Structure formats: C-alpha cells, structure tokens
Amino acid sequence: MATPASTPDTRALVADFVGYKLRQKGYVCGAGPGEGPAADPLHQAMRAAGDEFETRFRRTFSDLAAQLHVTPGSAQQRFTQVSDELFQGGPNWGRLVAFFVFGAALCAESVNKEMEP
C-alpha cells in the first residue's frame, strides 16, 4: 500500500513517463512533465527502461493500443483487463515497465482519437 509520502513521487513518475512518451510521438507541446532531460534518477531509469522495452518488443507490441480497438467507452475496461493479465503472476520490474509502456501507448491512442477524459 502506498504511503502518503510515496504517492506524490509515484504520481510524478507516471506524469513524467507519460509526458515523455507523448512528446516522443509529437502529441504534446509546451512545458510540462516529461519535457527535457529527467532530473530525478528514477525518472531517467524508467524512461531508459521504457525505451529499451519498446525497442526490444517493437514487433510484438506495435500498435498494441490500436489493436485493442479503444473507444471512449472501452478505454478504462481495456486498461484494467490488460493490467490484470499483466500482473497475474505477481509484480516484477519487467511487468512494471510493460505496464508503463502500455499505459503511455493507451494515452497516445486516446489523444490520437481525441477522446475526452
């Protein structure tokens, strides 16, 4: 369970990673999380791990979010289904990185389809 002190750190890590991935795909402009080099070593490590994951598994996971046929009505359900399946065997760093990469891809697909939150 997250402690109150770790919640802002986790939120900052997620915001940085998703912002970084959206910027890589050209979806976000202006200042915000994920812009420029990460100052926090954990953010740097997660960005690097995500980039490596995408490079290694590009063929397997290409257009994964698009393959799920995400719509405004199904995005949360699809995210939950993939997350549940991903962590079925318990958490580990590889699965956590895959979770971040999938979440960022789903965000990019949502932006691409101009879905409202």
MARBA-907094 format. One line per field, with one value per atom (N, C-alpha, C, CB): atom name; residue in three letters; residue number from 0; y negated, z, x negated. Coordinates in steps of 0.02 Angstrom, whole numbers, plus 50000, padded with zeros to 5 digits. Glycine has a CB too. Layout:
REM MARBA-907094
a	(CA:...)
r	(ALA:...)
k	(NUM:...)
Y	(Y:...)
Z	(Z:...)
X	(X:...)
//
This chain:
REM MARBA-907094
a	(N:CA:C:CB:N:CA:C:CB:N:CA:C:CB:N:CA:C:CB:N:CA:C:CB:N:CA:C:CB:N:CA:C:CB:N:CA:C:CB:N:CA:C:CB:N:CA:C:CB:N:CA:C:CB:N:CA:C:CB:N:CA:C:CB:N:CA:C:CB:N:CA:C:CB:N:CA:C:CB:N:CA:C:CB:N:CA:C:CB:N:CA:C:CB:N:CA:C:CB:N:CA:C:CB:N:CA:C:CB:N:CA:C:CB:N:CA:C:CB:N:CA:C:CB:N:CA:C:CB:N:CA:C:CB:N:CA:C:CB:N:CA:C:CB:N:CA:C:CB:N:CA:C:CB:N:CA:C:CB:N:CA:C:CB:N:CA:C:CB:N:CA:C:CB:N:CA:C:CB:N:CA:C:CB:N:CA:C:CB:N:CA:C:CB:N:CA:C:CB:N:CA:C:CB:N:CA:C:CB:N:CA:C:CB:N:CA:C:CB:N:CA:C:CB:N:CA:C:CB:N:CA:C:CB:N:CA:C:CB:N:CA:C:CB:N:CA:C:CB:N:CA:C:CB:N:CA:C:CB:N:CA:C:CB:N:CA:C:CB:N:CA:C:CB:N:CA:C:CB:N:CA:C:CB:N:CA:C:CB:N:CA:C:CB:N:CA:C:CB:N:CA:C:CB:N:CA:C:CB:N:CA:C:CB:N:CA:C:CB:N:CA:C:CB:N:CA:C:CB:N:CA:C:CB:N:CA:C:CB:N:CA:C:CB:N:CA:C:CB:N:CA:C:CB:N:CA:C:CB:N:CA:C:CB:N:CA:C:CB:N:CA:C:CB:N:CA:C:CB:N:CA:C:CB:N:CA:C:CB:N:CA:C:CB:N:CA:C:CB:N:CA:C:CB:N:CA:C:CB:N:CA:C:CB:N:CA:C:CB:N:CA:C:CB:N:CA:C:CB:N:CA:C:CB:N:CA:C:CB:N:CA:C:CB:N:CA:C:CB:N:CA:C:CB:N:CA:C:CB:N:CA:C:CB:N:CA:C:CB:N:CA:C:CB:N:CA:C:CB:N:CA:C:CB:N:CA:C:CB:N:CA:C:CB:N:CA:C:CB:N:CA:C:CB:N:CA:C:CB:N:CA:C:CB:N:CA:C:CB:N:CA:C:CB:N:CA:C:CB:N:CA:C:CB:N:CA:C:CB:N:CA:C:CB:N:CA:C:CB:N:CA:C:CB:N:CA:C:CB:N:CA:C:CB:N:CA:C:CB:N:CA:C:CB:N:CA:C:CB:N:CA:C:CB)
r	(MET:MET:MET:MET:ALA:ALA:ALA:ALA:THR:THR:THR:THR:PRO:PRO:PRO:PRO:ALA:ALA:ALA:ALA:SER:SER:SER:SER:THR:THR:THR:THR:PRO:PRO:PRO:PRO:ASP:ASP:ASP:ASP:THR:THR:THR:THR:ARG:ARG:ARG:ARG:ALA:ALA:ALA:ALA:LEU:LEU:LEU:LEU:VAL:VAL:VAL:VAL:ALA:ALA:ALA:ALA:ASP:ASP:ASP:ASP:PHE:PHE:PHE:PHE:VAL:VAL:VAL:VAL:GLY:GLY:GLY:GLY:TYR:TYR:TYR:TYR:LYS:LYS:LYS:LYS:LEU:LEU:LEU:LEU:ARG:ARG:ARG:ARG:GLN:GLN:GLN:GLN:LYS:LYS:LYS:LYS:GLY:GLY:GLY:GLY:TYR:TYR:TYR:TYR:VAL:VAL:VAL:VAL:CYS:CYS:CYS:CYS:GLY:GLY:GLY:GLY:ALA:ALA:ALA:ALA:GLY:GLY:GLY:GLY:PRO:PRO:PRO:PRO:GLY:GLY:GLY:GLY:GLU:GLU:GLU:GLU:GLY:GLY:GLY:GLY:PRO:PRO:PRO:PRO:ALA:ALA:ALA:ALA:ALA:ALA:ALA:ALA:ASP:ASP:ASP:ASP:PRO:PRO:PRO:PRO:LEU:LEU:LEU:LEU:HIS:HIS:HIS:HIS:GLN:GLN:GLN:GLN:ALA:ALA:ALA:ALA:MET:MET:MET:MET:ARG:ARG:ARG:ARG:ALA:ALA:ALA:ALA:ALA:ALA:ALA:ALA:GLY:GLY:GLY:GLY:ASP:ASP:ASP:ASP:GLU:GLU:GLU:GLU:PHE:PHE:PHE:PHE:GLU:GLU:GLU:GLU:THR:THR:THR:THR:ARG:ARG:ARG:ARG:PHE:PHE:PHE:PHE:ARG:ARG:ARG:ARG:ARG:ARG:ARG:ARG:THR:THR:THR:THR:PHE:PHE:PHE:PHE:SER:SER:SER:SER:ASP:ASP:ASP:ASP:LEU:LEU:LEU:LEU:ALA:ALA:ALA:ALA:ALA:ALA:ALA:ALA:GLN:GLN:GLN:GLN:LEU:LEU:LEU:LEU:HIS:HIS:HIS:HIS:VAL:VAL:VAL:VAL:THR:THR:THR:THR:PRO:PRO:PRO:PRO:GLY:GLY:GLY:GLY:SER:SER:SER:SER:ALA:ALA:ALA:ALA:GLN:GLN:GLN:GLN:GLN:GLN:GLN:GLN:ARG:ARG:ARG:ARG:PHE:PHE:PHE:PHE:THR:THR:THR:THR:GLN:GLN:GLN:GLN:VAL:VAL:VAL:VAL:SER:SER:SER:SER:ASP:ASP:ASP:ASP:GLU:GLU:GLU:GLU:LEU:LEU:LEU:LEU:PHE:PHE:PHE:PHE:GLN:GLN:GLN:GLN:GLY:GLY:GLY:GLY:GLY:GLY:GLY:GLY:PRO:PRO:PRO:PRO:ASN:ASN:ASN:ASN:TRP:TRP:TRP:TRP:GLY:GLY:GLY:GLY:ARG:ARG:ARG:ARG:LEU:LEU:LEU:LEU:VAL:VAL:VAL:VAL:ALA:ALA:ALA:ALA:PHE:PHE:PHE:PHE:PHE:PHE:PHE:PHE:VAL:VAL:VAL:VAL:PHE:PHE:PHE:PHE:GLY:GLY:GLY:GLY:ALA:ALA:ALA:ALA:ALA:ALA:ALA:ALA:LEU:LEU:LEU:LEU:CYS:CYS:CYS:CYS:ALA:ALA:ALA:ALA:GLU:GLU:GLU:GLU:SER:SER:SER:SER:VAL:VAL:VAL:VAL:ASN:ASN:ASN:ASN:LYS:LYS:LYS:LYS:GLU:GLU:GLU:GLU:MET:MET:MET:MET:GLU:GLU:GLU:GLU:PRO:PRO:PRO:PRO)
k	(0:0:0:0:1:1:1:1:2:2:2:2:3:3:3:3:4:4:4:4:5:5:5:5:6:6:6:6:7:7:7:7:8:8:8:8:9:9:9:9:10:10:10:10:11:11:11:11:12:12:12:12:13:13:13:13:14:14:14:14:15:15:15:15:16:16:16:16:17:17:17:17:18:18:18:18:19:19:19:19:20:20:20:20:21:21:21:21:22:22:22:22:23:23:23:23:24:24:24:24:25:25:25:25:26:26:26:26:27:27:27:27:28:28:28:28:29:29:29:29:30:30:30:30:31:31:31:31:32:32:32:32:33:33:33:33:34:34:34:34:35:35:35:35:36:36:36:36:37:37:37:37:38:38:38:38:39:39:39:39:40:40:40:40:41:41:41:41:42:42:42:42:43:43:43:43:44:44:44:44:45:45:45:45:46:46:46:46:47:47:47:47:48:48:48:48:49:49:49:49:50:50:50:50:51:51:51:51:52:52:52:52:53:53:53:53:54:54:54:54:55:55:55:55:56:56:56:56:57:57:57:57:58:58:58:58:59:59:59:59:60:60:60:60:61:61:61:61:62:62:62:62:63:63:63:63:64:64:64:64:65:65:65:65:66:66:66:66:67:67:67:67:68:68:68:68:69:69:69:69:70:70:70:70:71:71:71:71:72:72:72:72:73:73:73:73:74:74:74:74:75:75:75:75:76:76:76:76:77:77:77:77:78:78:78:78:79:79:79:79:80:80:80:80:81:81:81:81:82:82:82:82:83:83:83:83:84:84:84:84:85:85:85:85:86:86:86:86:87:87:87:87:88:88:88:88:89:89:89:89:90:90:90:90:91:91:91:91:92:92:92:92:93:93:93:93:94:94:94:94:95:95:95:95:96:96:96:96:97:97:97:97:98:98:98:98:99:99:99:99:100:100:100:100:101:101:101:101:102:102:102:102:103:103:103:103:104:104:104:104:105:105:105:105:106:106:106:106:107:107:107:107:108:108:108:108:109:109:109:109:110:110:110:110:111:111:111:111:112:112:112:112:113:113:113:113:114:114:114:114:115:115:115:115:116:116:116:116)
Y	(50059:50000:49938:50000:49889:49827:49787:49785:49759:49714:49643:49718:49598:49530:49498:49488:49514:49484:49511:49498:49573:49602:49585:49677:49566:49551:49495:49532:49437:49385:49408:49322:49449:49474:49519:49513:49562:49607:49567:49657:49519:49477:49440:49427:49414:49377:49424:49345:49485:49534:49550:49598:49563:49578:49519:49598:49459:49399:49386:49337:49396:49386:49436:49393:49499:49552:49542:49620:49531:49523:49460:49519:49405:49344:49355:49288:49391:49407:49446:49446:49497:49540:49501:49602:49460:49420:49372:49381:49341:49295:49332:49259:49393:49433:49443:49501:49449:49461:49396:49504:49339:49275:49250:49277:49278:49261:49201:49319:49185:49133:49077:49161:49015:48959:48914:48920:48876:48833:48866:48813:48829:48855:48902:48797:48951:48998:49059:49019:49107:49167:49203:49214:49230:49269:49228:49306:49162:49120:49113:49050:49120:49112:49171:49049:49167:49223:49229:49213:49290:49302:49288:49375:49249:49233:49289:49167:49321:49373:49438:49384:49471:49533:49588:49558:49591:49642:49627:49643:49564:49545:49563:49470:49549:49565:49641:49541:49679:49752:49779:49785:49752:49776:49757:49746:49697:49678:49725:49605:49739:49783:49854:49784:49879:49946:49950:49966:49897:49896:49894:49835:49854:49850:49918:49796:49950:50016:50068:50039:50066:50113:50105:50101:50042:50029:50052:49955:50042:50064:50140:50037:50174:50247:50280:50271:50252:50285:50246:50294:50205:50163:50205:50123:50260:50301:50333:50357:50358:50390:50341:50425:50282:50235:50176:50210:50180:50124:50113:50135:50052:50032:50072:50039:50092:50130:50094:50145:50031:49993:49992:49922:49984:49984:50052:49962:50106:50173:50187:50224:50151:50161:50126:50137:50088:50051:50010:50100:49965:49924:49869:49893:49863:49809:49774:49838:49715:49682:49726:49618:49768:49812:49874:49832:49892:49954:49944:49997:49883:49872:49896:49798:49878:49898:49974:49863:50004:50077:50113:50099:50090:50121:50113:50089:50053:50041:50089:49967:50097:50142:50215:50135:50236:50305:50320:50317:50276:50287:50286:50234:50239:50234:50297:50173:50321:50382:50441:50397:50447:50503:50496:50508:50436:50423:50442:50349:50425:50437:50502:50379:50545:50608:50649:50647:50650:50688:50650:50709:50593:50551:50497:50594:50446:50390:50405:50328:50377:50375:50315:50443:50298:50238:50240:50226:50297:50304:50290:50372:50318:50307:50235:50353:50204:50134:50090:50112:50103:50064:50075:50084:50138:50152:50115:50228:50112:50076:50001:50085:49972:49901:49890:49877:49933:49926:49933:49978:49983:49992:49932:50056:49908:49850:49789:49834:49778:49720:49730:49711:49791:49805:49794:49877:49813:49803:49728:49839:49691:49618:49587:49586:49609:49582:49599:49610:49660:49680:49638:49755:49624:49582:49511:49581:49484:49417:49418:49392:49470:49477:49478:49540:49510:49515:49457:49581:49409:49350:49369:49305:49419:49440:49391:49511:49378:49335:49378:49298:49349:49388:49405:49350)
Z	(50000:50000:50000:50061:49963:49958:50022:49898:50041:50098:50072:50139:50115:50092:50061:50149:50086:50060:49990:50107:49975:49910:49855:49917:49872:49822:49775:49855:49799:49752:49709:49791:49738:49699:49642:49744:49657:49606:49552:49638:49573:49525:49480:49563:49509:49470:49420:49517:49441:49396:49337:49435:49351:49298:49251:49328:49279:49237:49194:49282:49222:49184:49126:49229:49141:49090:49034:49122:49052:49001:48960:49034:48993:48956:48909:49005:48931:48890:48828:48931:48838:48782:48734:48808:48760:48716:48674:48758:48705:48668:48614:48716:48629:48578:48516:48607:48527:48472:48442:48496:48470:48443:48464:48371:48518:48539:48585:48571:48621:48672:48655:48743:48665:48655:48717:48590:48728:48787:48845:48807:48899:48958:48996:49003:49028:49068:49085:49032:49120:49138:49076:49180:49080:49026:48974:48992:48984:48936:48959:48930:48912:48927:48966:48967:48985:49022:49092:49026:49114:49181:49232:49188:49283:49336:49387:49370:49401:49451:49421:49474:49456:49430:49417:49479:49458:49447:49382:49506:49369:49306:49247:49306:49253:49199:49186:49217:49241:49234:49202:49303:49222:49193:49119:49232:49101:49030:48990:49022:49015:48980:48975:49016:49029:49028:48979:49099:48978:48930:48858:48944:48845:48777:48756:48773:48802:48787:48775:48845:48817:48809:48740:48865:48721:48656:48598:48648:48606:48554:48548:48569:48605:48606:48580:48675:48599:48584:48534:48648:48494:48445:48400:48402:48374:48328:48364:48298:48424:48461:48482:48522:48504:48533:48488:48597:48423:48379:48374:48309:48384:48381:48427:48310:48485:48533:48552:48595:48568:48588:48531:48609:48469:48412:48403:48348:48416:48409:48459:48417:48514:48565:48548:48633:48494:48473:48530:48447:48555:48612:48590:48645:48628:48618:48685:48591:48685:48750:48800:48739:48776:48821:48844:48788:48808:48825:48852:48764:48851:48869:48940:48864:48988:49057:49065:49106:49034:49039:49007:49005:48949:48916:48958:48846:48986:49029:49088:49054:49120:49177:49157:49210:49100:49077:49065:49013:49029:49014:49078:48965:49123:49187:49228:49226:49234:49273:49245:49274:49179:49148:49155:49074:49148:49152:49221:49138:49273:49341:49372:49386:49332:49357:49393:49299:49370:49401:49456:49350:49476:49527:49494:49573:49533:49505:49500:49547:49449:49444:49401:49414:49397:49361:49287:49369:49256:49185:49172:49160:49215:49207:49222:49253:49270:49286:49226:49349:49195:49136:49080:49112:49069:49018:49033:49014:49096:49118:49101:49193:49115:49099:49023:49127:48985:48913:48884:48880:48908:48884:48903:48914:48965:48986:48943:49059:48928:48887:48815:48886:48789:48722:48720:48700:48773:48776:48780:48838:48817:48820:48751:48870:48716:48649:48601:48621:48606:48563:48580:48572:48643:48664:48637:48740:48640:48613:48538:48631:48505:48433:48412:48409:48452:48436:48466:48461:48496:48527:48577:48473:48619:48671:48728:48696:48758:48817:48879:48819:48933:48995:49027:49044)
X	(49958:50000:49956:50048:49976:49936:49941:49959:49885:49886:49898:49819:49922:49934:49872:49959:49813:49752:49735:49693:49755:49737:49787:49732:49847:49898:49877:49963:49853:49831:49772:49812:49728:49671:49695:49623:49743:49771:49807:49819:49847:49883:49834:49929:49781:49731:49696:49679:49682:49650:49696:49632:49759:49807:49815:49875:49823:49832:49771:49845:49712:49650:49647:49589:49660:49653:49704:49662:49767:49819:49806:49889:49787:49770:49712:49754:49662:49603:49624:49551:49664:49686:49731:49722:49775:49818:49777:49870:49726:49683:49644:49634:49622:49587:49630:49565:49695:49741:49768:49799:49746:49765:49834:49763:49862:49930:49935:49961:49882:49887:49839:49872:49862:49816:49821:49834:49770:49768:49734:49838:49725:49691:49737:49668:49707:49745:49703:49809:49733:49697:49672:49741:49612:49584:49547:49638:49544:49508:49436:49541:49390:49320:49292:49308:49229:49198:49228:49122:49236:49263:49209:49289:49226:49178:49174:49197:49230:49234:49205:49308:49158:49129:49180:49077:49233:49285:49322:49334:49336:49369:49325:49387:49260:49213:49212:49141:49211:49209:49272:49198:49330:49393:49398:49453:49376:49376:49332:49351:49272:49225:49253:49157:49282:49311:49370:49334:49411:49467:49443:49511:49392:49364:49336:49310:49299:49270:49325:49224:49377:49433:49465:49486:49478:49509:49464:49525:49399:49352:49350:49282:49346:49342:49406:49327:49462:49526:49568:49566:49536:49572:49617:49522:49591:49630:49690:49585:49680:49734:49788:49706:49767:49814:49830:49788:49812:49826:49901:49795:49920:49990:50035:50015:50009:50049:50113:50008:50108:50168:50218:50149:50195:50241:50274:50204:50237:50264:50320:50209:50320:50371:50436:50346:50437:50497:50526:50550:50484:50503:50551:50440:50605:50654:50662:50723:50694:50705:50742:50744:50786:50824:50786:50886:50733:50698:50627:50694:50601:50531:50515:50514:50556:50541:50546:50589:50597:50604:50545:50670:50522:50465:50401:50454:50392:50334:50334:50334:50392:50398:50386:50467:50414:50404:50331:50445:50297:50226:50185:50200:50200:50164:50172:50187:50234:50247:50209:50322:50209:50174:50098:50193:50074:50002:49974:49988:50011:49987:50013:50005:50042:50069:50017:50098:49956:49903:49866:49854:49893:49861:49819:49817:49804:49765:49691:49776:49659:49587:49569:49558:49505:49486:49503:49412:49495:49512:49586:49494:49628:49700:49718:49739:49684:49697:49679:49658:49623:49603:49654:49531:49675:49725:49790:49739:49809:49869:49864:49881:49807:49796:49799:49728:49766:49764:49835:49717:49872:49940:49984:49971:49978:50017:50003:50003:49940:49921:49947:49845:49945:49971:50046:49954:50080:50152:50168:50182:50129:50137:50127:50088:50076:50062:50119:49996:50145:50201:50263:50217:50274:50330:50323:50336:50263:50250:50261:50178:50235:50242:50315:50207:50357:50429:50468:50457:50433:50463:50518:50492:50503:50550:50548:50535:50605:50610:50599:50678:50570:50560:50626:50517)
//
